[in-house]
Amino acid sequence: MQLDYIDGLLHVSLTICYRAHSLTIDNLVIDTGAAHSLIF
């Protein structure tokens, strides 16, 4: 897993596999729970 720090937010790609199908979500923002985190 590769974490990217873009514009002050952590981004990652997530792949979900279910019954021989897969879905990849790119640039998923990881919420750290910090009070100053905003997602637009």
C-alpha positions as CSV (number, residue, x, y, z in Angstrom):
1,M,0.0,0.0,0.0
2,Q,1.3,3.4,-0.9
3,L,0.3,6.5,0.9
4,D,0.4,9.9,-0.9
5,Y,0.4,13.2,0.9
6,I,-1.5,15.6,-1.3
7,D,-2.6,19.1,-0.3
8,G,-2.3,18.2,3.4
9,L,-4.4,15.0,3.1
10,L,-3.4,11.3,3.0
11,H,-4.5,9.5,-0.2
12,V,-4.5,5.8,-1.0
13,S,-5.8,3.4,-3.6
14,L,-8.2,0.8,-2.4
15,T,-9.1,-2.5,-4.2
16,I,-12.1,-4.5,-3.1
17,C,-12.5,-8.1,-4.4
18,Y,-15.8,-10.0,-4.2
19,R,-16.7,-13.2,-6.1
20,A,-14.1,-12.8,-8.9
21,H,-14.9,-9.1,-9.4
22,S,-12.7,-6.3,-8.3
23,L,-13.2,-2.6,-7.9
24,T,-10.4,-0.1,-7.4
25,I,-11.0,3.3,-5.9
26,D,-8.1,5.8,-6.5
27,N,-7.2,8.8,-4.4
28,L,-9.3,7.7,-1.4
29,V,-8.8,10.2,1.4
30,I,-7.9,8.6,4.8
31,D,-9.6,10.4,7.7
32,T,-7.2,10.6,10.6
33,G,-9.9,12.0,12.9
34,A,-8.1,15.3,13.3
35,A,-10.4,18.2,14.0
36,H,-8.9,20.3,11.2
37,S,-9.4,17.8,8.4
38,L,-11.9,18.9,5.8
39,I,-13.0,17.0,2.7
40,F,-14.4,19.0,-0.2
